[in-house]
């Protein structure tokens, strides 16, 4: 039997689409929490306080608002659990991650025969996948046209698609769902905690799912925030859900949500980690202390600074998110995107390529909301381009950053 040496993972600047570098305060709460039974009083109190803070972060009065243990896929699986075989669904896809959501939807809505015919990539007749080309947003016009024609029971869309860095039309989606009496479901994995929006302003959407490792920044494995309207919960009560672990109603009971009401203590559903509860609690406190509007404004300001810097390097930005810059390299370096990314990762600078064609570079700013942090990211990227032979004038990059911040800070 081999006993390997202790695993030591070096510090890395996570400058991709996510996960981002977790705040030191969150890591401290995780590491310094006492060993506790998952039904211990302080753990349960922390869960109750978390769900209340989550309602503020989401901007909602939905009672069924809580965290699903795991990554963003856990929250999405919980939300999409209401889909049953044969349900009619329209899903709008414009990148890698909404594409994975679309596959999940096809798996859940497929009949037994359809799933058996192609278990890993089912093509159920009841599901319509509307594919919008990489680098383009899902527009209200596309949504309205499709939903009016198909009249499905459910509709799905990602709010922010990090595969290509595009923001999709949430208002158009909600309005179309409401107009046609369709239950909307939204992947808010990349937008919660970054954009300033309140989900109660979008009544056409009945289910929302996010993740712990992006805007909320609480490690990749703690709690994925979800929020469900009474209509969604009524649907699950009436028709069931093919899951125990990620059951939207059973999960809620452990968070002290029973029959649409907050109760004093939750009932056991599955084991929760006291360490994860403490970390999640602190991450939500940090988000609310920063303030949703201030946080959103800070992301927008710093993303614009990084955009100006990479543009000064000769790159072309194609994204419109405020936490992520997706770009094409200058012509002289075209085709070497993955090589550049691997060189950066080897030096502790964690940027990403796109995961589908065309290959682009993705640089994120999650939890890097300061002038020194953005300057560091820009200069590391400039050095990586120079290493591959790219012509980068560092003085022009610094001037672009200086000009942007002088203008932005003067405006404040």
C-alpha positions in Angstrom: 0.0 0.0 0.0 1.3 3.4 -0.9 1.0 6.4 1.4 1.6 9.5 -0.5 3.2 12.7 0.8 1.0 15.4 2.3 -0.8 17.3 -0.5 0.2 20.9 -0.7 -1.6 23.1 -3.2 0.0 26.5 -3.9 -1.8 29.8 -3.7 -3.2 30.7 -7.1 -4.8 33.9 -8.4 -8.2 32.6 -9.6 -8.8 35.0 -12.5 -11.2 32.9 -14.6 -15.0 32.6 -14.8 -15.1 30.9 -11.4 -14.5 29.7 -8.8 -12.9 32.8 -7.5 -10.6 33.3 -4.6 -12.6 32.9 -1.4 -12.4 35.8 1.1 -10.0 35.1 4.1 -12.9 35.8 6.5 -14.9 33.0 5.0 -11.9 30.6 5.1 -11.3 31.5 8.7 -15.0 30.8 9.7 -14.7 27.4 7.9 -11.4 26.4 9.6 -12.1 27.8 13.1 -15.6 26.5 13.6 -15.8 23.9 16.4 -16.7 20.3 15.5 -20.5 20.2 15.7 -23.3 17.8 15.1 -25.2 18.9 12.0 -28.3 19.2 14.2 -26.5 21.1 16.9 -28.3 24.3 17.9 -25.7 26.8 16.6 -25.6 25.0 13.2 -29.4 25.2 12.9 -29.5 28.8 14.0 -26.9 29.6 11.4 -29.0 27.9 8.7 -32.0 30.0 9.7 -30.0 33.2 9.5 -28.5 32.1 6.2 -31.9 31.7 4.6 -33.0 35.1 5.8 -29.9 36.8 4.4 -30.3 34.9 1.2 -33.8 36.4 0.7 -32.1 39.8 0.8 -29.3 38.8 -1.6 -31.9 37.4 -4.0 -34.3 40.3 -3.5 -37.3 38.2 -2.7 -40.1 37.3 -0.3 -40.1 33.7 -1.4 -40.2 31.5 1.7 -38.7 28.7 -0.2 -35.2 30.3 -0.4 -32.3 28.3 1.0 -29.0 26.6 0.0 -28.5 23.2 -1.6 -25.4 21.4 -0.4 -22.8 21.2 -3.2 -21.8 23.2 -6.2 -23.9 25.2 -8.7 -24.9 21.9 -10.4 -26.5 20.8 -7.1 -28.7 23.9 -7.1 -29.6 23.5 -10.7 -30.4 19.8 -10.3 -32.8 20.8 -7.4 -34.5 23.4 -9.5 -34.8 21.2 -12.6 -36.1 18.4 -10.4 -39.7 19.6 -11.0 -39.4 18.6 -14.7 -40.9 15.1 -15.3 -40.8 12.8 -18.3 -43.0 14.1 -21.1 -43.1 17.7 -19.8 -43.0 20.2 -22.6 -40.0 22.5 -22.2 -38.2 25.2 -24.2 -34.6 25.8 -23.3 -32.5 28.7 -24.7 -28.8 27.8 -25.1 -26.0 30.2 -26.0 -22.9 28.6 -24.5 -21.2 25.7 -22.7 -23.1 25.9 -19.4 -26.6 26.6 -20.7 -25.8 23.7 -23.1 -25.2 21.5 -20.1 -28.4 22.8 -18.5 -30.1 21.8 -21.8 -28.7 18.3 -21.6 -30.0 18.0 -18.0 -33.4 19.1 -19.1 -33.5 16.6 -21.9 -32.5 13.8 -19.5 -35.2 14.8 -17.0 -38.0 15.3 -19.6 -37.2 12.2 -21.7 -39.6 9.3 -21.4 -38.3 5.9 -20.4 -38.2 4.9 -24.1 -36.5 8.1 -25.2 -33.9 7.8 -22.5 -33.2 4.2 -23.3 -32.8 5.1 -27.0 -29.9 7.5 -26.2 -29.1 7.4 -22.5 -26.2 10.0 -22.6 -27.8 12.4 -25.1 -31.6 11.9 -25.2 -33.7 13.7 -27.8 -37.1 13.9 -26.2 -39.9 15.1 -28.5 -41.3 17.3 -25.7 -38.2 19.4 -25.4 -37.2 22.3 -27.8 -33.6 23.5 -27.6 -33.2 27.0 -29.1 -29.5 27.5 -29.9 -28.2 31.0 -30.2 -24.6 31.2 -31.7 -21.6 31.5 -29.4 -20.9 35.1 -28.4 -24.5 36.3 -28.9 -27.1 37.0 -26.3 -30.6 35.4 -26.0 -32.9 38.3 -26.9 -36.5 39.1 -25.9 -37.5 38.8 -29.5 -36.1 35.2 -29.8 -37.8 34.3 -26.6 -41.2 35.7 -27.4 -41.3 34.2 -30.9 -40.4 30.7 -29.6 -42.7 30.7 -26.6 -45.6 32.0 -28.5 -45.3 29.3 -31.1 -44.5 26.4 -28.7 -46.6 27.2 -25.6 -44.6 24.8 -23.3 -45.3 24.1 -19.7 -41.7 25.2 -18.7 -39.1 27.5 -20.2 -35.5 27.8 -19.2 -32.7 30.3 -19.7 -29.3 31.2 -18.2 -29.2 34.8 -17.0 -25.4 35.1 -17.5 -23.6 32.6 -19.8 -20.0 32.4 -18.7 -19.2 30.1 -21.7 -19.0 33.2 -23.9 -19.5 35.9 -21.3 -22.9 37.1 -22.5 -25.9 38.5 -20.5 -29.3 37.3 -21.7 -32.5 39.2 -21.6 -34.0 38.4 -18.2 -36.8 41.0 -18.5 -37.8 39.7 -21.9 -37.8 36.1 -20.6 -39.9 36.8 -17.6 -42.4 38.9 -19.5 -42.8 36.3 -22.2 -43.4 33.5 -19.6 -45.9 35.6 -17.8 -47.7 36.6 -21.0 -48.1 33.0 -22.1 -48.6 31.5 -18.6 -45.4 29.5 -18.8 -43.3 28.6 -15.7 -39.9 30.1 -16.2 -36.7 28.6 -14.7 -33.4 30.6 -14.6 -29.8 29.7 -14.1 -28.4 32.6 -12.1 -25.1 30.8 -11.3 -23.0 33.7 -12.6 -25.1 36.7 -11.8 -26.2 36.4 -8.2 -24.0 38.6 -5.9 -22.7 40.5 -8.9 -25.6 42.2 -10.7 -28.0 44.2 -8.6 -31.4 42.6 -9.4 -34.4 41.5 -7.3 -36.0 38.3 -8.5 -39.5 39.4 -7.3 -39.4 41.9 -10.1 -39.6 38.9 -12.6 -42.9 37.2 -11.8 -42.7 35.0 -14.9 -39.9 33.1 -13.3 -40.9 30.5 -10.7 -37.5 28.9 -10.0 -34.0 30.3 -9.6 -30.7 28.5 -9.0 -27.2 29.8 -8.3 -23.8 28.6 -7.0 -21.5 29.2 -4.0 -18.3 29.8 -5.8 -18.9 32.9 -8.0 -20.7 36.0 -6.8 -21.3 34.7 -3.2 -17.7 33.4 -3.1 -17.9 30.7 -0.5 -15.7 27.9 -1.7 -16.8 25.5 -4.5 -18.4 23.1 -2.1 -20.8 24.7 0.4 -24.3 25.8 -0.6 -25.9 26.6 -3.9 -28.6 29.3 -3.4 -32.1 28.5 -4.7 -35.4 30.3 -4.5 -38.9 29.0 -5.5 -42.2 30.7 -5.8 -45.4 29.2 -4.3 -46.5 28.2 -7.8 -43.3 26.1 -8.3 -43.7 24.4 -4.9 -47.4 23.7 -5.7 -46.3 22.0 -8.9 -43.9 19.8 -7.0 -46.5 19.0 -4.4 -49.0 17.9 -7.1 -46.7 15.9 -9.3 -43.6 14.9 -7.2 -39.9 14.9 -8.0 -37.5 12.1 -9.1 -35.0 12.9 -6.3 -34.7 12.5 -2.6 -31.4 14.3 -2.0 -32.3 17.4 -4.1 -36.0 17.4 -3.5 -37.1 21.1 -3.4 -39.6 20.5 -0.5 -37.6 18.0 1.5 -34.4 20.2 1.3 -36.4 23.2 2.5 -37.6 21.3 5.6 -34.1 21.0 7.0 -33.8 24.8 6.6 -36.9 25.3 8.8 -39.4 25.8 5.9 -42.5 23.7 6.2 -45.8 24.1 4.4 -44.8 27.5 3.2 -43.9 28.8 6.6 -40.7 29.4 8.6 -40.7 27.2 11.7 -38.5 27.3 14.8 -36.4 24.3 13.8 -35.9 22.2 10.7 -36.4 18.5 10.5 -33.6 16.1 9.4 -33.2 15.6 5.6 -29.5 14.9 5.2 -26.2 15.6 6.8 -25.1 19.2 6.6 -21.6 20.5 7.5 -21.3 22.9 10.4 -18.1 24.2 8.8 -19.9 24.9 5.5 -22.7 26.6 7.3 -20.3 28.9 9.2 -18.5 29.7 5.9 -21.7 30.3 4.0 -23.0 32.5 6.8 -19.9 34.7 6.7 -19.9 35.0 2.9 -23.5 36.2 3.0 -22.6 38.7 5.7 -19.8 40.1 3.5 -22.1 40.4 0.5 -24.7 42.3 2.5 -22.1 44.5 4.2 -20.7 45.5 0.8 -24.2 46.2 -0.4 -25.8 44.8 -3.5 -25.8 48.1 -5.4 -22.3 49.1 -4.4 -21.0 45.6 -5.2 -22.6 45.7 -8.7 -21.1 49.2 -9.4 -17.7 48.0 -8.2 -17.8 45.0 -10.6 -18.8 47.2 -13.5 -16.0 49.7 -12.8 -13.3 47.2 -12.5 -14.4 45.1 -15.4 -14.3 48.2 -17.6 -10.8 48.9 -16.4 -9.6 45.4 -17.4 -11.5 45.7 -20.7 -9.6 48.9 -21.4 -6.3 47.3 -20.5 -6.6 44.2 -22.7 -7.9 46.4 -25.5 -4.7 48.4 -25.2 -2.8 45.1 -25.7 -4.6 44.6 -29.1 -7.2 42.2 -27.9 -10.9 42.3 -29.0 -13.4 41.9 -26.2 -16.7 40.1 -27.1 -18.4 39.7 -23.7 -20.7 42.0 -21.9 -20.6 40.6 -18.3 -19.2 42.7 -15.5 -17.2 39.9 -13.8 -15.6 38.3 -16.9 -13.8 39.5 -20.0 -13.9 37.2 -22.9 -11.5 38.2 -25.7 -9.8 37.3 -29.0 -6.1 37.6 -29.0 -4.3 39.8 -31.6 -3.9 38.2 -35.0 -0.2 37.5 -34.4 -1.2 35.2 -31.5 -4.4 33.7 -32.9 -4.6 30.0 -32.5 -2.3 30.0 -29.4 -5.0 30.7 -26.8 -4.7 27.3 -25.0 -0.9 27.6 -24.9 -1.1 31.0 -23.4 -3.6 29.8 -20.8 -1.5 26.9 -19.8 1.6 29.1 -19.4 -0.4 31.4 -17.1 -1.7 28.5 -15.0 1.8 27.1 -14.6 2.7 30.5 -13.0 -0.2 30.5 -10.6 -2.4 32.8 -12.7 -5.6 30.9 -13.3 -7.3 32.1 -16.4 -9.4 29.9 -18.8 -10.0 29.3 -22.4 -13.6 29.0 -23.6 -14.7 25.3 -23.6 -16.4 25.4 -27.0 -15.5 26.8 -30.4 -14.3 29.3 -31.2 -11.5 29.2 -28.7 -11.2 32.5 -26.8 -9.5 33.6 -23.6 -11.6 34.3 -20.4 -10.2 36.5 -17.6 -12.4 37.0 -14.5 -12.3 39.4 -11.6 -14.3 37.5 -9.0 -13.4 39.0 -5.5 -10.6 41.1 -7.1 -12.3 44.5 -6.7 -9.4 46.9 -6.2 -7.1 48.9 -8.4 -4.0 46.9 -7.3 -5.8 43.6 -8.0 -6.9 44.6 -11.5 -3.5 46.1 -12.3 -1.9 42.8 -11.2 -4.2 40.8 -13.5 -3.6 43.1 -16.4 0.2 43.0 -16.1 0.3 39.3 -15.6 -1.7 38.9 -18.8 0.5 41.4 -20.7 3.6 39.4 -19.6 2.0 36.2 -20.8 1.4 37.7 -24.2 4.9 39.0 -24.4 6.3 35.6 -23.4 4.6 34.2 -26.6 6.1 36.9 -28.7 3.2 39.3 -28.6 4.0 43.0 -29.0 2.6 44.7 -25.9 3.4 48.3 -24.9 3.2 48.2 -21.1 3.1 52.0 -20.8 0.0 52.0 -23.0 -1.6 49.4 -20.8 -0.8 51.3 -17.6 -2.1 54.5 -19.2 -5.4 52.9 -20.1 -5.8 51.7 -16.5 -4.9 55.1 -15.1 -7.2 57.0 -17.4 -10.1 54.7 -16.6 -9.7 54.9 -12.8 -9.1 58.6 -12.8 -12.3 59.2 -14.7 -14.4 56.6 -12.7 -13.2 57.7 -9.3 -13.7 61.4 -10.2 -17.3 60.6 -11.2 -17.9 59.2 -7.8 
